[in-house]
Amino acid sequence: MDFTEIYKQSGNLASFSPGAHFILNVVENTLIVRRTDTLQITRTWTVSAPSSTATILSNSKSTPLSSGVSPEAWISHAGWSCDSEYLLAASAKKGIVEVFKLRDENWNARIEAGVEGLLKAEWAPDGRHILCFSQWGLRVTIWSLVTGNATYIQFPIHPDKGYAFRSDSRYFVLAERHRSKDAIGVYDATDCYKLVRHFPVPTSNLSSLALSPTGNHIAVWEGILEYKLQILSLAGDVQGTFSPKPNPGFGVRNAAWHPAGMFLAVAGWDDKIHILDGLTWSAAATLELSSKIPAGATLWREPSNWLETTQGRGFLSYERLQGPQTISLQRTDPTKPNPKSGAVQLEWNKTGTLLLVRFENCSTVVHLYDFPASSDPFVPRLRCVLQHAKPVLQAQWNPVRKGSLALCSGSSSIYTWSDEWIGENGVEEDMAECIGVPANTKFETRSIKWAPDGKGLVLLDKEVFCCAFEVEEDSTES
């Protein structure tokens, strides 16, 4: 990989444009756009004074920094529209959202939150509407850049989860709470977010929801106290209910639909992953965390002190251990609140042939499970385990390639796993590598973001970022 220089950023706000031609990043109250090929700055905008309402309501006495900008005026949310034409920059504490146009530096739109405040702002999939979540769960406001009009939806349960767009962007599904009861609202995103249907949900304390890739089913589940997941149709009919027996006494923690909607992976706090089939909604398979790694799986272990040995330059393969191996698990006390157990991440790769799982009580480890093709017997198996010296902070599948994974653990490096390595016999093999970030100053990779074309990564430290790009082989002959 080739690495760029290191640049300042704040709020972990740095990302590629949808076409991967530009990169935005934020420095305090300034939005910066750079070209991907040269990293040269092409546009900068500054988020201006806060709304009058937010100024009156603010009781903060924070002291401005040496730059003269109070941290409360910093940009808290930023992002690209789906076609890379527009960018939004929001300052949640000041209750404002600024919208800019990439090809017209003088064009600007502004949204000012009222007394309900602003918790977060993000683009709708069409790139012409902006969702603004108010404080205290009062409402979601959808602003149109085309008409300038707003649509208001009251009482969302969660601002950070509990909502989804159908894969074709036609419908917006939102978990709501009316008169102390859970409900689902379905809104037509192509018709000014008009209400299509509204129905109660058979939950007492809805924790979150997941919309199937086909848009035909919604999975909803209870909070931490009850392991119960319901499958609903988009019309609100209950299609199935899953509650494992014996019930572990904990609730559902995560759920992830297979990309084709064939299966639903469900995890609680009991270190088990249940794979529900799309017909009976019962467990077709159960994957359970164990300290013993079976003989058919590979343990990839990060070499000790490799960063010191290589001085953070170049790359080094993991140690590959085959045959029965063991890993250490942290013991948890289920009687205490917030137990350190269960899957903190469930993520399918692009084709649904691999499932990535990170368990909280073995935070340095990533598990990859193999899923058979539809024509083969349904017997998922543990394919490999990636073990690291420090807890894994983030792991992400490549958005384009089915067998490419990147990880980070807060060290001056990134880690990759791939099943695309061509071995000596010409057959594809697995390969896991540790790659040092060649920075002249201390750089700790705390977060990673893939480019949409899968050819590069944004690496983020607390206050700086850099980019890493794959070195493409030159196919031309000299």
PESUL-V760142 format. One record per pair of residues at least 6 apart in sequence whose ideal C-beta (glycine too) atoms are under 8 Angstrom apart, sorted by the first residue. I is the first residue (numbers start at 1). J is the second residue. Records with the same first field share a line. If there is no record, write none. Layout:
I->J ; J
This chain:
1->315 ; 435 ; 468 ; 469 ; 470 ; 471
2->468 ; 469 ; 470 ; 471
3->437 ; 438 ; 439 ; 466 ; 467 ; 468
4->39 ; 466 ; 467 ; 468 ; 469
5->39 ; 466
6->439 ; 440 ; 441 ; 443 ; 464 ; 465 ; 466
7->25 ; 39 ; 464 ; 465 ; 466
8->25 ; 27 ; 463 ; 464
9->25 ; 26 ; 27 ; 460 ; 463 ; 464 ; 465
10->26 ; 27 ; 28 ; 74 ; 75 ; 463
11->26 ; 74 ; 75 ; 76 ; 78
12->446 ; 447 ; 460
13->24 ; 25 ; 26 ; 75 ; 77 ; 78
14->23 ; 24 ; 25 ; 26 ; 449 ; 458 ; 460 ; 465
15->23 ; 24 ; 78 ; 79 ; 80 ; 449 ; 458
16->22 ; 23 ; 36 ; 449 ; 450 ; 451 ; 452 ; 456 ; 458
17->23 ; 24 ; 36 ; 80 ; 84 ; 452
18->80 ; 82 ; 83 ; 84 ; 452
19->84 ; 452
20->36 ; 451 ; 452 ; 453 ; 455 ; 456
21->35 ; 36 ; 37 ; 84
22->33 ; 34 ; 35 ; 36 ; 42 ; 84 ; 102
23->33 ; 34 ; 35 ; 36 ; 39 ; 458 ; 467
24->31 ; 32 ; 33 ; 34 ; 78 ; 79 ; 80 ; 87
25->32 ; 34 ; 465
26->32 ; 74 ; 75 ; 78 ; 89
28->65 ; 67 ; 69 ; 71 ; 73 ; 74 ; 75
29->46 ; 47 ; 69 ; 73 ; 74 ; 75 ; 91
30->44 ; 45 ; 46 ; 47 ; 75
31->44 ; 45 ; 46 ; 47 ; 75 ; 78 ; 87 ; 89 ; 100
32->41 ; 43 ; 44
33->41 ; 42 ; 43 ; 44 ; 87 ; 102
34->40 ; 41 ; 42
35->42
36->451 ; 456 ; 467
39->467
43->100 ; 102 ; 105
45->87 ; 89 ; 98 ; 100 ; 105 ; 108
47->73 ; 75 ; 89 ; 91 ; 96 ; 98
48->98
50->58 ; 73 ; 91 ; 94 ; 95 ; 96
51->94 ; 95 ; 96 ; 112 ; 113
52->112
53->95 ; 112 ; 113 ; 114 ; 115
54->93 ; 94 ; 95 ; 96 ; 112 ; 113 ; 117
55->94
57->115 ; 117
58->72 ; 93 ; 94
60->70 ; 72 ; 93
62->70 ; 71 ; 72
63->70
64->70
65->71
72->91 ; 93 ; 94
73->91 ; 93 ; 94
74->91
75->89 ; 90 ; 91
76->90 ; 91 ; 92 ; 93 ; 120
77->88 ; 89 ; 90 ; 92 ; 120 ; 121 ; 122
78->87 ; 88 ; 89 ; 90
79->87 ; 88 ; 122 ; 123
80->86 ; 87 ; 123
81->87 ; 88 ; 123 ; 127 ; 128
82->123 ; 125 ; 126 ; 127
83->127
84->102
85->101 ; 102 ; 103 ; 127
86->99 ; 100 ; 101 ; 102 ; 127 ; 145
87->99 ; 100 ; 102
88->97 ; 98 ; 99 ; 100 ; 121 ; 122 ; 123 ; 130
89->97 ; 98 ; 100
90->96 ; 97 ; 98 ; 118 ; 120 ; 121 ; 132
92->118 ; 119 ; 120 ; 121
95->112 ; 113 ; 114 ; 117 ; 118
96->110 ; 111 ; 112 ; 113 ; 118
97->110 ; 111 ; 113 ; 118 ; 121 ; 130 ; 132 ; 143
98->108 ; 109 ; 110 ; 111
99->108 ; 109 ; 110 ; 111 ; 130 ; 145
100->107 ; 108
101->107 ; 108
109->145
111->121 ; 130 ; 132 ; 143
113->132 ; 134
116->134 ; 135 ; 136 ; 138 ; 139
117->134 ; 135 ; 136
118->132 ; 133 ; 134 ; 135
119->133 ; 134 ; 135 ; 159
120->132 ; 133 ; 159 ; 160
121->130 ; 131 ; 132 ; 133
122->130 ; 131
123->129 ; 130 ; 131
124->130 ; 131 ; 142 ; 165 ; 169 ; 172 ; 189
125->165 ; 169 ; 189
126->169 ; 189
128->144 ; 145 ; 146
129->142 ; 143 ; 144 ; 145 ; 189 ; 193
130->142 ; 143 ; 145
131->140 ; 141 ; 142
132->140 ; 141 ; 142 ; 143
133->140 ; 156 ; 159
134->140 ; 141
137->155 ; 156 ; 157 ; 158 ; 159 ; 177
138->154 ; 155
139->152 ; 153 ; 154 ; 155 ; 156
140->152 ; 153 ; 156 ; 163 ; 174
141->150 ; 151 ; 152 ; 153
142->150 ; 151 ; 152 ; 153 ; 193
143->149 ; 150
144->150 ; 151 ; 192
149->192
151->192 ; 193
153->174 ; 176 ; 185 ; 187 ; 193
154->176 ; 178
155->176 ; 177 ; 178
156->162 ; 163 ; 174 ; 175 ; 176
157->175 ; 176 ; 177 ; 182 ; 206
158->175 ; 208
161->208 ; 209
162->174 ; 175 ; 206 ; 208 ; 209
163->172 ; 173 ; 174 ; 175 ; 209
164->172 ; 173 ; 209 ; 210 ; 211
165->171 ; 172 ; 173 ; 189 ; 211
166->173 ; 211 ; 215
167->213 ; 214 ; 215
168->215
169->189 ; 190
170->188 ; 189 ; 190 ; 215
171->186 ; 187 ; 188 ; 189 ; 196 ; 215 ; 234
172->186 ; 187 ; 188 ; 189 ; 193
173->184 ; 185 ; 186 ; 187 ; 209 ; 211 ; 218 ; 234
174->184 ; 185 ; 187
175->182 ; 183 ; 184 ; 201 ; 206 ; 208 ; 209 ; 220
176->182 ; 183 ; 184 ; 185
177->183 ; 206
181->200
182->200 ; 201 ; 203 ; 204 ; 205 ; 206 ; 220
183->198 ; 199 ; 200 ; 201
184->198 ; 199 ; 201 ; 209 ; 218 ; 220 ; 232 ; 236
185->195 ; 197 ; 198
186->195 ; 196 ; 197 ; 198 ; 234
187->193 ; 194 ; 195 ; 196
188->194 ; 196
197->234 ; 235 ; 236
199->235 ; 236
200->236
201->220 ; 230 ; 232
202->230 ; 238
203->220 ; 221 ; 222 ; 228 ; 230
204->222 ; 226
205->222 ; 223 ; 225
206->220 ; 221 ; 222 ; 223
207->221 ; 222 ; 223 ; 224 ; 251 ; 252
208->220 ; 221 ; 255
209->218 ; 219 ; 220 ; 221
210->218 ; 219 ; 255 ; 256 ; 257 ; 264
211->217 ; 218 ; 219 ; 257
212->218 ; 219 ; 257 ; 261 ; 264
213->257 ; 258 ; 259 ; 260 ; 261
214->261
215->234
216->233 ; 234 ; 261
217->231 ; 232 ; 233 ; 234 ; 239 ; 261
218->231 ; 232 ; 233 ; 234
219->229 ; 230 ; 231 ; 232 ; 255 ; 257 ; 264
220->229 ; 230 ; 232
221->228 ; 229 ; 230 ; 251 ; 252 ; 255 ; 266
222->228 ; 229 ; 251 ; 252
223->251
224->250 ; 251 ; 253 ; 269
225->250 ; 251
226->251
227->243 ; 244 ; 247 ; 248 ; 249 ; 250 ; 251 ; 252 ; 268 ; 270
228->241 ; 242 ; 243 ; 251 ; 252
229->241 ; 242 ; 243 ; 252 ; 255 ; 266
230->238 ; 240 ; 241 ; 242
231->238 ; 239 ; 240 ; 241 ; 242 ; 264 ; 281
232->238 ; 239
233->239
239->281
240->276 ; 280 ; 281 ; 282
241->281
242->266 ; 274 ; 276 ; 281 ; 282 ; 283
244->268 ; 272 ; 274 ; 283
248->268 ; 269 ; 270 ; 272
249->334
250->268 ; 269 ; 270 ; 334 ; 339 ; 342
251->268 ; 269
252->266 ; 267 ; 268
253->267 ; 268 ; 269 ; 342 ; 343 ; 344
254->265 ; 266 ; 267 ; 342 ; 343 ; 344 ; 345 ; 346
255->264 ; 265 ; 266 ; 267 ; 346
256->264 ; 265 ; 346 ; 347 ; 348 ; 355
257->263 ; 264 ; 265 ; 348
258->264 ; 265 ; 348 ; 352
259->348 ; 350 ; 351 ; 352
260->352
261->278
262->277 ; 278 ; 352 ; 374
263->275 ; 276 ; 277 ; 278 ; 284 ; 352
264->275 ; 276 ; 278 ; 281
265->273 ; 274 ; 275 ; 276 ; 346 ; 348 ; 355
266->273 ; 274 ; 275 ; 276
267->273 ; 274 ; 342 ; 343 ; 346 ; 357
268->342
269->334 ; 339 ; 341 ; 342
270->341 ; 342
271->288 ; 289 ; 341 ; 342 ; 343 ; 359 ; 361
272->286 ; 287 ; 288 ; 289
273->286 ; 287 ; 288 ; 343 ; 346 ; 355 ; 357 ; 369
274->283 ; 285 ; 286
275->283 ; 284 ; 285 ; 286 ; 287 ; 380
276->282 ; 283 ; 284
277->284
284->378
285->378 ; 379 ; 380
287->357 ; 369 ; 380 ; 382
289->329 ; 359 ; 361 ; 362 ; 367
291->326 ; 327 ; 328 ; 329
292->324 ; 325 ; 326
293->299 ; 324 ; 325 ; 326 ; 327 ; 382 ; 385
294->324 ; 382
295->322 ; 323 ; 324
296->381 ; 382
297->381 ; 382 ; 383 ; 384 ; 385
298->320 ; 321 ; 322 ; 383 ; 384 ; 385 ; 430
299->320 ; 321 ; 322 ; 325 ; 327 ; 384 ; 385 ; 387
300->318 ; 319 ; 320 ; 321 ; 384 ; 385 ; 386 ; 387 ; 417 ; 432
301->318 ; 319 ; 321 ; 387
302->318 ; 319 ; 387 ; 388 ; 389 ; 415 ; 434
303->309 ; 316 ; 318 ; 319 ; 434
304->389
306->316 ; 434
307->411 ; 412 ; 413 ; 434 ; 436
310->316 ; 436
311->436
312->412 ; 413 ; 436 ; 437 ; 438 ; 439
313->436 ; 438
314->435 ; 436
315->433 ; 434 ; 435 ; 436
316->433 ; 434
317->431 ; 432 ; 433 ; 434
318->386 ; 432 ; 433 ; 434
320->432
325->385
327->362 ; 365 ; 385 ; 387
328->362
329->361 ; 362
330->340 ; 361 ; 362 ; 363
331->361
332->339 ; 340 ; 341 ; 361
333->339
334->341
340->360 ; 361
341->359 ; 360 ; 361
342->359 ; 360 ; 361
343->357 ; 358 ; 359 ; 360
344->358 ; 359 ; 360
345->356 ; 357 ; 358 ; 395
346->355 ; 356 ; 357
347->355 ; 356 ; 395 ; 396 ; 397
348->354 ; 355 ; 356 ; 397
349->355 ; 356 ; 397 ; 402 ; 403 ; 405
350->397 ; 398 ; 399 ; 400 ; 401 ; 402
351->402
352->371
353->370 ; 371 ; 373 ; 402
354->368 ; 369 ; 370 ; 371 ; 383 ; 397 ; 402 ; 403
355->368 ; 369 ; 371 ; 380
356->366 ; 367 ; 368 ; 395 ; 397 ; 405
357->366 ; 367 ; 368 ; 369
358->365 ; 366 ; 367 ; 392 ; 395
359->365 ; 367
363->391 ; 392
364->387 ; 388 ; 389 ; 390 ; 391 ; 392 ; 409
365->385 ; 386 ; 387 ; 388 ; 392
366->385 ; 386 ; 388 ; 392 ; 395 ; 407
367->382 ; 385
368->382 ; 383 ; 384 ; 385 ; 386 ; 405 ; 417
369->380 ; 381 ; 382 ; 383
370->380 ; 381 ; 382 ; 383
371->380
372->378 ; 379 ; 380
383->430
384->417 ; 430 ; 432
386->407 ; 415 ; 417 ; 432
388->407 ; 409 ; 415
389->409 ; 411
390->409 ; 410 ; 411
391->409 ; 410
392->407 ; 408 ; 409
393->408 ; 409 ; 410 ; 446 ; 447
394->407 ; 408 ; 446 ; 447 ; 448
395->405 ; 406 ; 407
396->405 ; 406 ; 407 ; 448 ; 449 ; 450
397->404 ; 405
398->404 ; 405 ; 406 ; 450 ; 454
399->450 ; 452 ; 454
400->452 ; 453 ; 454
401->420 ; 454
403->418 ; 419 ; 420
404->416 ; 417 ; 418 ; 420 ; 454
405->416 ; 417 ; 418
406->414 ; 415 ; 416 ; 448 ; 450 ; 457
407->414 ; 415 ; 416 ; 417 ; 448
408->414 ; 415 ; 445 ; 446 ; 447 ; 448 ; 459
409->415 ; 445
410->444 ; 445 ; 446
411->444 ; 445
412->436 ; 437 ; 439 ; 442 ; 443 ; 444 ; 445
413->434 ; 435 ; 436 ; 437 ; 445
414->435 ; 437 ; 445 ; 448 ; 457 ; 459 ; 468
415->432 ; 433 ; 434 ; 435
416->432 ; 433 ; 435
417->430 ; 431 ; 432 ; 433
418->430 ; 431 ; 432
419->428 ; 429 ; 430 ; 431
420->428 ; 431
421->428 ; 429 ; 430 ; 431
422->428 ; 429
423->429
435->468
437->443 ; 445 ; 459 ; 466 ; 468
439->466
443->459 ; 461 ; 464 ; 466
444->461 ; 462
445->459 ; 460 ; 461
446->460 ; 461 ; 462
447->459 ; 460
448->457 ; 458 ; 459 ; 460
449->457 ; 458 ; 460
450->456 ; 457
451->457 ; 458
455->469 ; 470 ; 472
456->467 ; 468 ; 469 ; 470
457->467 ; 468 ; 469
458->465 ; 466 ; 467
459->465 ; 466 ; 467 ; 468
